[in-house]
């Protein structure tokens, strides 16, 4: 099978695996599934992955705020400048811990050993038996990733333009909305809806980028593991070791 076809099959199979779906035997149905249903699950996967960091920050923020309040109440510094410093430190500390987390906490992009093993088994099923062929496969995956990354970059620019347009519209509309209370209320509601639209667009791009990270890192980790197993095994036992 040509290396392009092998690459396309690999990328598509890992996509299905990550969203816990199986490919349909009916070609038309499978195409419609990839076109309509899987993108939503793929995006949800990335947003869930990104939300883990936000969840950790929320937990740490709550814990540090409770600790700060306890220290203020039990150390006799309530209603003093020291109390403000303690509470400020309680708010900053969780942000510091999340932003400067160890690379081992996030460097795998959410890829699990199960997914890596799936890629290894898939490469074995496709008949790969030498590291050179797998390296060529990785090079063929690169254009898929580059194309996807360029789309993310374009989407980021679009979100930036939407944000700039919102800020401009908001600043220009304030003076006009001050004429009557009803106009002011209408402007506030409209601005709120526009703001939520911009935030929703940002979250979608944010989640899509996380999904791409997980997809292509899974392929990279799996290919590296497969090559490692081949190098460790005698030539006559390479295929069995890859299993």
MIMAR-497665 format. One record per residue: residue in one letter; x, y, z of N, C-alpha, C, O in turn. Coordinates in steps of 0.2 Angstrom, whole numbers, plus 5000, padded with zeros to 4 digits. Atoms other than C-alpha are relative to their C-alpha. Layout:
N
AXYZXYZXYZXYZ
...
END
This chain:
243
X500449945000500050005000500450065000500950065004
X499649945000500750174996500050045007499650035011
X499949974993501450275011499450055001499350065007
X500549954999500150415008499349965003499049995007
X500650044998498750285010500149975007499649975011
X499950024994499550215025499950055005499750045011
X500049944995499750385033499250025001499050035007
X500749985000497850425029499749955005499349975009
X500350054996497350265037500250005007499750005012
X499849994994498350295052499750065004499450055009
X500349944997497750465055499349995002499050015007
X500750014999495950415053499849955005499449965009
X500150054995496050265064500150035007499850015011
X499949974994496850365078499450055002499250055008
X500649954999495450495076499449965003499149985008
X500650044998494150355078500149985007499749985012
X499850034994495050285093499950055006499750045011
X500049944995495250455102499350025002499150045008
X500749984999493350485101499649945002499049955002
X500450064999492850305105499549984995498949974997
X500550025005492050275089500349944995500949944995
X499750055005492250135076499850024993499250054992
X500249985007492250155057499549964997499549904998
X500550045003490750105048500249964993500649994990
X499850035006490849975035499650024993499850014988
X500449965005489550075024500450064998500550115003
X499649955001490650195015499750075000499950125003
X500449945000489350335013499850025007499950085009
X500249994993488750315031500650025004500650075008
X499449984997490550325037500350074998500550105003
X499949935002490850485027499650055004499850105006
X500449954997489350565034500150005008500150055011
X499850014993489850505052500650055001500650085006
X499449954999491550595050499950074998500250115001
X500249935002490750745042499650045005499750095007
X500549974995489350775055500149995007500050035011
X500050024993489550675071500750015003500750035009
X499350004997491450655074500350075002500650075007
X499749944999491950835073499850035007500250065011
X500249984994490850875088500349975006500550005011
X499750044994491550735099500850025000501150025005
X499349985000493350785093500150065004500650075007
X500049934996493050965099499949995007500350025011
X500250014993492250905115500649975004500849985010
X499450034997493850795118500550055002500850055008
X499549954999494950945117499850055005500250075010
X500249964994493951055128500049975006500150005011
X499950034994493850925141500749995002500850005008
X499250004998495750905141500250075002500650075007
X499849934998495951095142499750015007500050055011
X500449984994494651105156500349975006500249995012
X499750044994495750985167500450055004500450065010
X499649954997496951135170499650055004499850075009
X500449964997495551245174499749975007499650015012
X500250044994494851115186500550005006500350015012
X499450004995496551105195500050075003500150085009
X499949934998496651295196499450025005499550055010
X500649994996494851305203500149975007499949995012
X499950034993495251175217500550035004500450045010
X499549974996496851255222499850075002500050095008
X500249934998496051425222499649995006499650035011
X500450014994494751365234500349985006500250005012
X499650024994495951275245500450055003500550065009
X499649954998497151415246499650065003499850095008
X500449954997495751545249499749985007499750025012
X500350024993495051435264500650005005500550025010
X499450004996496851415270500250085002500350095008
X499849934999497151605269499550035005499750075010
X500549974995495451645278500149975007500050015012
X499850034993495951525292500650035003500550045009
X499449964997497651605294499850075003500050095008
X500249934998496851775295499650005006499750045011
X500450004995495551725307500349985007500149995012
X499750034994496651625319500750035002501050015007
X499349974999498251735318499950075003500450105005
X500149934997497451895325500250064995500350114998
X499849955005497851995309499450034996499550064991
X500649985004496052025303499950085001500150115005
X500149925001495652205297500750045001500750095003
X499349965000497552245295500249994993500049954989
X499750015007498652265280500349934999500349914993
X499750075001499452095283499449954998499649914994
X500550045002497752015281499950014992499849964989
X500049995008497652095263500549964997500449944991
X499450045003499352025259499949935000500049904995
X500250074999498851855265499549984995499649934991
X500650025004497251845255500350014992500149974988
X499849995007498151925239500549944998500549914993
X499550065001499551785241499649944999499849894995
X500450065001498151655242499750004993499549944991
X500350005006497451715226500549994994500449964989
X499450005005499151725217500349935000500549914994
X499750074999499851555223499749954995500149924992
X500350055005498651445213500250014993500349974989
X499849985007498951545197500749984999500949954993
X499350015000500851525200500149924999500549904995
X499950075000500651335203499849974993500149924991
X500250035007499651305187500450024994500549984990
X499749985006500551415175500749975000501049954995
X499450035000502251345181500149935002500549915006
X500050074998501751165183500649964996500949994991
X499550055003503051025179499849984994499249964992
X500250025007503150975161499749935000499349914996
X500350074999502750795167499250005001498949955000
X500749994998501050865172499650014994498950004994
X500449985006500550915154500349994994500049994988
X499650015006501850865142499849954995499949954989
X500350055004500950715136499450014996499249974992
X500649985004499550815129499449965001498949964997
X500650044999498250695137500149934997499649904997
X499950065003498950545128500149955005500549955009
X500050054995498650385138500449944997500549934991
X499650065002499750225137499649954996499849924991
X500450045004498250135130499950024993499949984988
X500049975007498150255115500749994996500749974991
X499350015003500050235112500049924998500349914993
X500050075002499850045112499549994994499749944990
X500550005006498350065100500450014994500349984989
X499649985006499550155088500549944998500649934992
X499550065001500850015090499749944997500049914992
X500350065002499649875087499850024992499849974988
X500349985006498949975072500650004995500549974989
X499450005005500749995064500249934999500449914993
X499850075001501049805067499549974995499649934990
X500550035004499349765058500150034993499949994988
X499949975007499849885043500649974997500849984991
X499450035003501449775041500650035000501150014997
X499449965000502749895046500549955004500349925009
X499550044997504349805051500750035001501149995004
X499349974999505849925051499950075002499450105000
X500149934997506150095059500050054994499750104995
X500049955006506550175042499350014997499250074996
X500649995003504850145036499550045005499150085002
X500449964995504050215052500250075000499850125000
X499849935000505150365051499750044994499550104994
X500349975006504550395033499250015001499050064999
X500749994999502750375039499950065004499450105003
X500049944996503050505052500150074996499850124997
X500049945004503650625039499450014996499350074994
X500749995004502050595029499550025004499050055002
X500549974996501050635044500150075001499650115002
X499849934998501950805046499550054995499350104998
X500449955004500950885031499350005003499050065002
X500650004997499350835039499950045006499550085007
X500049964995499850915055500150074999499850125001
X499849935003500551075046499350034998499250094999
X500649975003498851095037499550015006499250065006
X500549994995497851075053500250065004499850105007
X499849954996498951195062499950074997499850125000
X500149945003498851325049499250025000499150085000
X500749984999496951315050499950035007499550085008
X500149974993497051345069500350075000500050115003
X499849935000498151495066499550054997499450114999
X500549965003496851565054499450015004499250075005
X500649994995495451535067500250055005499850085008
X499749954995496551625080499950074998499750125001
X500149935002496651775069499350024999499150085001
X500849995000494751765066499850025006499450075007
X500249984994494451765084500350075003499950115006
X499749934998495651915087499650054996499550114999
X500349945004494752015073499350005004499050065004
X500750004997493051965082500150045006499650085008
X499949974994493752025098500150084999499850125003
X499849935001494452185091499350044998499250104999
X500649975002492752215082499550015006499150065006
X500449994994491852195099500250065004499850105006
X499849944996492952315108499850074997499650115000
X500149945004492752445094499250025001499050075002
X500749995000490852425094499850025007499350065008
X500249994993490752425113500250075002499850115005
X499849934998491752585115499650054996499550114999
X500349955003490852675101499250005001498950055001
X500750014999489152615106499850035007499250055009
X500249984994489252675124499750075000499250095003
X500249935000489052865120499350004997498850045000
X500650005003487552825109499449975004498949995004
X500550034996486652715121499850045007499450025010
X500149964994486752845135499450054999499250095004
X500649955001485252945127499449985004499150035007
X500650024996483852845135500249945004500649905002
X499950074997483752705148499949944996500249894997
X500250065004482952585136500549994995500749934994
X499450015005484352615123500649975004500949935001
X499450024996485652585137499949925002500349885001
X500250074999484752415142500149964994500449904994
X499950045006484652355124500750004998500949944996
X499350005001486452405122500449955004500849915002
X499650054996487052305137499849934998500349894998
X500250075002486052145132500449984994500649934993
X499750025007486752155114500749995001501049944999
X499350004998488552185121500149935003500649905002
X499950064996488352035133499949944995500349894995
X500150055005487751925118500649994996500949944994
X499450005005489151975107500749985004501149945001
X499450024996490451955121500049925001500549895001
X500150075000489751775124500249964994500549914994
X499850025006489951745106500749994998501049944996
X499350005001491751795105500349955005500849915003
X499750054995492151685121499949934997500349894998
X500250075003491251535113500549984994500749934994
X499650015006492251555097500749995003501149945000
X499450014998493851565107500149935004500649905002
X500050064997493451415117500049944995500349894996
X500050055005493051315102500749994996500949944995
X499350015003494751355094500549975005500949935003
X499650024994495551325111500049925000500549895001
X500250074999494751155112500349964993500549904994
X499850045007495151105093500850005000501049954998
X499350014999496951145096500349955004500749915003
X499850054995497051035111499949934997500349884998
X500150065003496250895101500549984995500749924994
X499550015005497550915087500649985004501049935002
X499450024996498950905100499949935002500449895002
X500150074998498250745107500049954994500349904995
X499950055006498050665090500749994997500949944997
X499350015003499750705083500549985005501049955003
X499550024995500650675099499949925001500449895002
X500150075000499850505100500349964995500649914996
X499650045006500450455083500750005001501149955000
X499349994999502150525087500349955005500849915004
X499850054994502250425104500049934998500449894999
X500150075002501550265096500649984995500849934995
X499450025005502850275081500749995004501049955002
X499450014997504250305093500149935004500649905004
X500050074996503750155104500149944995500549904997
X500050065005503550045089500849994997501049944997
X499350005002505350095083500449975005500949935004
X499650024995506050065100499949925001500449895002
X500150084999505249885101500449974994500649914995
X499750035005505949855084500849995001501149945000
X499350004999507749905089500249955005500749935005
X499850044994507649805105499949924998500349885001
X500250075002507049645096500549984994500750024990
X499750025006508049535084499650004994499050004995
X500450005006507549545066499549954999499049974997
X500450065001506749375066499450015005498949975004
X500650004995505649425081499750075001499450095005
X500349945000505249605077499350015000499050055004
X500850005001503449575072499749985007499250015009
X500450034994503049475088500250055006499750065010
X499849954995503949615099499550054999499350085004
X500449945001502949745091499349995003498950045005
X500750024998501349655097500050025008499550015011
END
